[in-house]
Amino acid sequence: MKAKFKTFLSLALLLGTCYTSSAQQKFLLTNANIIDGTGSPEYKSNILVDGNTIADIGKNIVAKDATVVDLKGKTIMPSIISTHVHIGLLKGTKNSADNYTRDNILHQLTRYQDYGVSNILAMGTDRPSIIQSGLLDSIHNGQLPVSNFLSAGIGFGVPNGAPPMEMGLDLVYRPSNPDQIPAEMDSLQSMHPFVVKMWVDDFGGKYKKMSPEIYKKIIEEAHKKGLRVAAHVYYLSDLRQLLNDGLDIVAHSIRDFVIDDATIQ
């Protein structure tokens, strides 16, 4: 059976092709199939883009001063947001801290944008160089035509435990007692993290897991600074305790049991 493929474009990708044009230029995108994200069926229409703003959507738009781009039935959908990635560490098939360079980060952010992912949140595996070099500011200010990059900065793990050092995660706070956490949280705040990330997992019994007294203190200190906490968590029993202790974000679902309704609520 012959498969029929559609071409999907995100608005972020499409506008990215016009990045070198004037930010105030108008584009009338005609003959587009639109998925608007509301759950309604795909429909054919036109889109008026004014600078970085979608000014109008409709079949009878009049815009004499706009550059007309005939999409010839291509599909436009809202850009995608990925809230759990690890940027810069992978190059080819190897994870390494040595791969965390400006060029590799921008290469990956460009690839995300090429595939219609307009915003990413890197979860706890970043390094101070993104702040010190001004790279993160340049991205946030729109000076670089790549996906927007939000960062959890440096995450919290366990001494000689999770997350595994061999995955290139050598720069992680690994407090051995709760008293170390306030100073580490102060250090993290200098990176202006979007959230705080921690790992609560033994990776199949291979590593020591973070203790409740440590993760309770991480949550407490983060909340004092108005920061939300996200946890990598594997076991349902850990998730229930973390939620009771004030965890804000479950970075991905548990994997030892089917999650129950009570925990979801």
Residue pairs with C-beta under 8 A, 6 or more apart in sequence:
6 33
6 74
6 75
7 74
7 75
8 74
8 75
8 77
8 116
9 71
9 74
9 75
9 76
9 77
9 116
10 76
10 77
10 78
10 79
10 80
10 116
10 117
10 118
11 47
11 49
11 54
11 76
11 78
11 79
12 79
12 113
12 116
12 118
12 147
13 79
13 113
13 114
13 115
13 116
14 29
14 76
15 49
15 52
16 113
16 145
18 25
18 27
19 145
23 51
23 52
24 50
24 51
25 51
25 67
26 48
26 49
26 50
26 51
26 55
26 63
26 65
26 66
26 67
27 48
27 49
27 66
27 67
27 68
27 69
28 46
28 47
28 48
28 49
28 61
28 63
28 66
28 67
28 68
28 69
29 46
29 47
29 48
29 49
29 69
29 71
29 76
30 46
30 68
30 69
30 70
30 71
31 44
31 46
31 70
31 71
31 72
31 73
32 44
32 45
32 46
32 47
32 71
32 73
32 74
32 75
32 76
33 42
33 43
33 44
33 73
33 74
33 75
33 76
34 42
34 43
34 44
34 45
34 47
34 57
34 75
34 76
34 77
35 42
35 75
35 76
35 77
35 78
36 57
36 77
36 78
37 77
37 78
42 75
44 59
44 73
45 57
45 58
45 59
46 57
46 58
46 59
46 61
47 54
47 56
47 57
47 76
48 54
48 55
48 56
48 57
48 61
48 63
48 66
49 55
77 116
79 116
79 117
79 118
79 119
80 115
80 116
80 117
80 118
81 117
81 118
81 119
81 120
82 112
82 117
82 119
82 120
82 121
83 120
83 121
84 121
84 123
84 251
84 252
85 112
85 120
85 121
85 122
85 123
86 122
86 123
86 125
87 105
87 108
87 109
87 120
87 122
87 125
87 126
87 149
88 99
88 100
88 101
88 104
88 105
88 108
88 122
88 125
88 126
88 127
89 95
89 96
89 97
89 99
89 100
89 125
89 167
89 168
89 169
90 99
90 108
91 99
91 104
95 167
95 168
96 168
97 127
97 168
97 169
97 170
97 171
98 168
99 168
100 126
100 127
100 129
100 168
102 129
102 133
102 135
105 130
105 135
105 149
106 144
106 146
109 120
109 139
109 144
109 146
109 147
109 149
110 145
110 146
110 147
112 120
112 146
112 147
113 145
113 146
113 147
117 147
118 147
118 148
119 147
119 148
119 150
120 147
120 148
120 149
120 150
121 150
121 151
121 152
121 194
121 195
122 149
122 150
122 151
122 152
123 152
123 155
123 197
123 230
123 232
123 251
124 152
124 153
124 154
124 155
124 156
124 163
124 172
124 196
124 197
124 198
124 199
125 155
125 163
125 168
125 169
125 172
126 151
126 152
126 153
126 154
126 191
127 154
127 171
128 154
128 190
128 191
129 135
130 136
130 149
130 151
130 191
131 137
131 190
131 191
131 192
136 149
136 151
136 192
138 144
139 146
139 148
139 149
140 148
140 149
150 194
151 191
151 193
151 194
152 193
152 194
152 195
152 196
152 197
152 230
153 188
153 191
153 192
153 193
153 196
153 197
154 171
154 172
154 173
154 187
154 188
154 191
155 163
155 172
155 173
155 196
155 197
155 198
155 199
156 172
156 173
156 174
156 175
156 181
156 184
156 196
156 197
156 198
156 199
156 210
156 214
156 215
156 218
157 163
157 169
157 172
157 173
157 174
157 198
157 199
157 210
158 174
158 199
158 207
158 208
158 209
158 210
158 214
159 174
159 175
159 176
159 208
160 174
160 207
160 208
161 174
161 202
161 207
161 208
161 209
161 210
162 199
162 200
162 201
162 202
162 203
162 207
162 208
162 209
162 210
162 232
163 169
163 172
163 199
163 232
164 203
164 206
164 207
173 181
173 184
173 187
173 188
175 181
175 184
175 214
175 217
177 214
178 213
178 214
178 216
178 217
181 214
181 217
181 218
181 221
182 221
185 196
185 218
185 221
185 222
185 224
185 225
188 196
189 225
189 227
193 227
195 227
195 228
195 229
195 230
195 248
195 249
196 218
196 222
196 227
196 228
196 229
196 230
197 229
197 230
197 231
197 232
197 251
198 210
198 215
198 218
198 229
198 230
198 231
198 232
199 210
199 231
199 232
200 209
200 210
200 215
200 231
200 232
200 233
200 234
200 238
200 242
201 207
201 209
201 232
201 233
201 234
201 235
201 238
202 208
202 209
202 234
203 234
209 238
212 241
212 245
215 231
215 242
215 245
216 245
218 229
219 229
219 242
219 245
219 246
219 247
220 246
222 228
222 229
223 229
223 246
228 248
228 249
229 246
229 247
229 248
229 249
230 247
230 248
230 249
230 250
230 251
231 239
231 242
231 247
231 249
231 250
231 251
232 251
232 252
233 239
233 242
233 250
233 251
233 252
233 254
234 254
234 255
234 256
235 254
235 256
236 254
236 256
236 257
236 259
236 260
236 263
238 254
239 247
239 250
239 254
239 259
239 263
240 263
243 263
253 259
